[in-house]
Amino acid sequence: MRWFSIVMMGCWLVCAGCLSMSNGKPDGAPLAPDLPETHSGAQLRPGLTINVQVLVTGQKEIDEKNRRISESGSITLPLVGEIRVADLTISEAQILLKTAYSKVYVAPQVIVECLMESGETAVSPWGHVTVLGRVNKPGQVNMPATRELTVSRAIQLAGGLNSSARSEAIRVTRTRAGDTEQFEVDLDKIGKSGKTKDDIRLMPGDVVYVPEAVL
C-alpha cells in the first residue's frame, strides 16, 4: 500500500509539472498583465497615440512613449521598423508586436497602452459619457482605455461640482436597445461611508446629471 501511494504521488507531480508548462512558459516566468475583456471591441486607428514597452526577463528593453499612429495606420519602432496596427484591438496589437520582437529577443513581453488626448475635439475609440448640470465644464467625457469610469471620476473630469450643485441626488440615465434606466448616486453618502461600490461604473452613452441644490 505504501508503494502504491508513492507511485501515485509521483504521477501527480509529473501531471502538475505538465500543467505548469502548458502555457508555453516555464513555471514562475513573468507574464504580461491581462487586459480587460472590454478591449475586445475597441480598435486602434490613425491619429491615436500609444505607448509600447518590451520587457525581457522583467527588464525593460524598449520604452517608446507617445507614438502616434500614422495616416497609413502604422507606427515605427526600434529594431522592428514599421508595423501596421490600425484596426487591431490592443490585445491583438500586443500579440503582433510580440511576434515581431520574438525575432530579436527571447520570450519578450509587450505592453501597449492607448493614450487619450486632452483636447476637446479628441475622440475616444471606447466612446464617451455626457456630464450635464451643475459642473464646471459640462459636456462629453471620454471613456478611458480601461473602460473604468465611475460617476465621481466623470464629474471630476468635467471640472468638478460647482458651488450650487446638489451632490446627494446625481442622476445617471442609461439607454440600451430602446430601454431607458435611471440610477441615483449620493456622493455625500459614498464619501462618508467609504462604500465605493455605490459609485456607479458608467457605460458609453450614459448621461450624468448634477441637479441644483435646493435652497
C-alpha positions as CSV (number, residue, x, y, z in Angstrom):
1,M,0.0,0.0,0.0
2,R,2.8,2.4,0.8
3,W,4.5,1.6,-2.5
4,F,1.2,2.4,-4.3
5,S,0.9,5.8,-2.5
6,I,4.5,6.7,-3.6
7,V,3.8,5.8,-7.2
8,M,0.5,7.9,-7.2
9,M,2.3,10.8,-5.7
10,G,5.0,10.7,-8.4
11,C,2.3,10.6,-11.1
12,W,0.6,13.6,-9.6
13,L,3.8,15.6,-9.5
14,V,4.5,14.8,-13.2
15,C,1.0,15.9,-14.2
16,A,1.3,19.1,-12.2
17,G,4.6,19.9,-14.0
18,C,2.9,19.4,-17.3
19,L,0.2,21.8,-16.4
20,S,2.6,24.4,-15.3
21,M,4.3,24.3,-18.7
22,S,1.0,24.2,-20.7
23,N,1.0,27.9,-21.4
24,G,4.4,27.7,-23.2
25,K,6.3,29.4,-20.3
26,P,8.3,27.8,-17.5
27,D,6.7,27.9,-14.1
28,G,7.5,31.2,-12.4
29,A,8.3,33.1,-15.6
30,P,6.8,36.7,-15.6
31,L,3.7,37.2,-17.6
32,A,2.4,40.3,-19.3
33,P,-0.6,41.7,-17.4
34,D,-4.0,40.6,-18.7
35,L,-6.1,43.3,-20.4
36,P,-9.8,43.7,-19.6
37,E,-12.1,41.9,-21.9
38,T,-13.7,45.2,-22.7
39,H,-10.8,46.0,-25.0
40,S,-12.0,43.4,-27.5
41,G,-14.4,45.7,-29.3
42,A,-12.2,48.8,-29.4
43,Q,-9.9,49.2,-32.4
44,L,-6.8,51.3,-32.8
45,R,-7.0,53.9,-35.6
46,P,-4.8,56.6,-37.3
47,G,-4.3,59.6,-35.1
48,L,-4.3,57.8,-31.7
49,T,-1.2,57.9,-29.6
50,I,0.1,54.7,-27.9
51,N,2.9,53.7,-25.5
52,V,4.8,50.5,-26.3
53,Q,7.0,48.7,-23.7
54,V,9.0,45.5,-24.4
55,L,10.3,43.6,-21.3
56,V,12.7,40.6,-21.3
57,T,13.0,38.6,-18.1
58,G,11.4,41.6,-16.3
59,Q,13.9,44.2,-17.7
60,K,12.6,47.0,-19.9
61,E,14.4,46.8,-23.2
62,I,12.1,49.1,-25.3
63,D,10.1,52.0,-23.9
64,E,8.5,54.0,-26.7
65,K,6.1,56.8,-25.5
66,N,3.7,58.9,-27.4
67,R,3.9,57.0,-30.7
68,R,1.2,58.4,-32.9
69,I,-0.4,56.0,-35.4
70,S,0.2,57.4,-38.9
71,E,-2.4,58.1,-41.6
72,S,-1.4,54.7,-43.1
73,G,-2.2,53.0,-39.8
74,S,1.4,52.2,-38.8
75,I,3.9,53.0,-36.1
76,T,7.7,52.8,-36.4
77,L,9.5,51.1,-33.5
78,P,13.2,50.3,-32.7
79,L,14.6,47.1,-34.1
80,V,11.4,46.0,-35.9
81,G,10.7,49.1,-38.1
82,E,7.2,49.9,-39.4
83,I,4.3,47.9,-38.1
84,R,0.7,48.3,-39.1
85,V,-1.6,48.4,-36.0
86,A,-4.7,50.2,-37.3
87,D,-8.0,48.2,-37.0
88,L,-6.4,46.0,-34.3
89,T,-7.5,45.8,-30.7
90,I,-4.9,46.5,-28.0
91,S,-4.7,42.8,-27.3
92,E,-4.2,42.0,-31.0
93,A,-1.5,44.7,-31.3
94,Q,0.3,43.2,-28.3
95,I,0.3,39.8,-30.0
96,L,1.5,41.2,-33.3
97,L,4.3,43.2,-31.7
98,K,5.3,40.2,-29.5
99,T,5.7,38.1,-32.7
100,A,7.9,40.8,-34.2
101,Y,10.1,41.3,-31.2
102,S,10.4,37.5,-30.7
103,K,12.8,37.7,-33.7
104,V,15.0,39.9,-31.6
105,Y,14.5,38.8,-28.0
106,V,13.8,35.5,-26.3
107,A,10.3,35.4,-24.8
108,P,9.6,39.1,-24.8
109,Q,6.6,40.7,-23.1
110,V,4.9,43.5,-24.9
111,I,2.6,46.1,-23.2
112,V,0.6,48.5,-25.3
113,E,-1.3,51.4,-23.8
114,C,-3.6,53.8,-25.7
115,L,-3.5,57.4,-24.6
116,M,-6.4,59.8,-24.6
117,E,-5.7,63.3,-25.8
118,S,-6.6,66.3,-23.7
119,G,-8.2,68.5,-26.4
120,E,-12.0,68.9,-26.6
121,T,-12.0,67.5,-30.1
122,A,-10.3,64.3,-29.2
123,V,-12.4,61.2,-29.7
124,S,-12.0,58.1,-27.7
125,P,-12.4,54.7,-29.5
126,W,-14.1,53.5,-26.4
127,G,-16.9,56.1,-26.5
128,H,-17.9,58.8,-24.1
129,V,-20.4,59.8,-21.4
130,T,-22.1,63.2,-21.1
131,V,-22.0,65.2,-17.9
132,L,-24.6,68.0,-17.5
133,G,-25.9,70.2,-14.8
134,R,-24.0,71.9,-12.0
135,V,-20.5,71.1,-13.0
136,N,-17.7,73.5,-14.0
137,K,-17.2,72.0,-17.5
138,P,-20.4,70.3,-18.7
139,G,-20.1,68.2,-21.9
140,Q,-18.6,64.9,-23.1
141,V,-16.1,62.9,-21.1
142,N,-14.0,60.3,-22.9
143,M,-14.1,56.7,-21.7
144,P,-10.5,55.6,-20.7
145,A,-8.9,52.6,-22.3
146,T,-9.6,50.5,-19.2
147,R,-13.4,51.3,-19.6
148,E,-13.4,52.0,-15.8
149,L,-15.1,55.3,-15.3
150,T,-17.2,56.0,-12.2
151,V,-19.7,58.8,-11.6
152,S,-17.3,60.6,-9.3
153,R,-14.4,60.3,-11.7
154,A,-16.6,61.6,-14.6
155,I,-17.6,64.6,-12.6
156,Q,-14.0,65.3,-11.7
157,L,-13.0,65.2,-15.4
158,A,-15.9,67.6,-16.1
159,G,-14.3,70.2,-13.8
160,G,-15.9,69.1,-10.6
161,L,-19.1,70.2,-8.9
162,N,-19.8,73.9,-8.8
163,S,-21.0,75.8,-5.7
164,S,-24.7,75.3,-6.5
165,A,-24.5,71.5,-7.0
166,R,-26.6,69.0,-5.1
167,S,-24.2,66.1,-4.7
168,E,-26.6,63.7,-3.0
169,A,-29.0,63.4,-5.9
170,I,-27.0,62.9,-9.0
171,R,-28.9,61.0,-11.8
172,V,-27.5,58.6,-14.3
173,T,-29.6,57.9,-17.4
174,R,-28.7,54.8,-19.5
175,T,-30.4,53.8,-22.7
176,R,-29.8,50.4,-24.3
177,A,-31.8,48.9,-27.2
178,G,-34.6,51.4,-26.7
179,D,-34.9,50.8,-22.9
180,T,-34.1,53.6,-20.5
181,E,-32.9,53.1,-16.9
182,Q,-32.2,55.8,-14.3
183,F,-30.0,55.5,-11.3
184,E,-29.4,57.9,-8.4
185,V,-26.0,58.4,-6.8
186,D,-25.3,60.0,-3.4
187,L,-21.7,61.2,-3.5
188,D,-22.0,62.6,0.1
189,K,-23.1,59.2,1.4
190,I,-20.3,57.4,-0.6
191,G,-17.8,59.8,0.9
192,K,-18.9,59.3,4.4
193,S,-19.4,55.5,4.3
194,G,-16.5,54.7,2.1
195,K,-18.7,52.3,0.0
196,T,-17.1,52.9,-3.3
197,K,-19.1,50.1,-4.8
198,D,-22.1,52.5,-4.8
199,D,-20.1,54.8,-7.1
200,I,-21.7,53.5,-10.3
201,R,-19.4,52.4,-13.1
202,L,-20.5,54.2,-16.2
203,M,-21.0,52.8,-19.7
204,P,-20.5,54.6,-23.1
205,G,-23.6,56.8,-23.9
206,D,-24.6,57.3,-20.2
207,V,-25.8,60.8,-19.2
208,V,-24.8,62.1,-15.8
209,Y,-26.9,65.0,-14.5
210,V,-26.0,67.0,-11.4
211,P,-29.0,69.0,-10.1
212,E,-29.0,72.3,-8.4
213,A,-29.1,72.4,-4.6
214,V,-32.4,73.2,-3.0
215,L,-32.3,76.5,-1.1
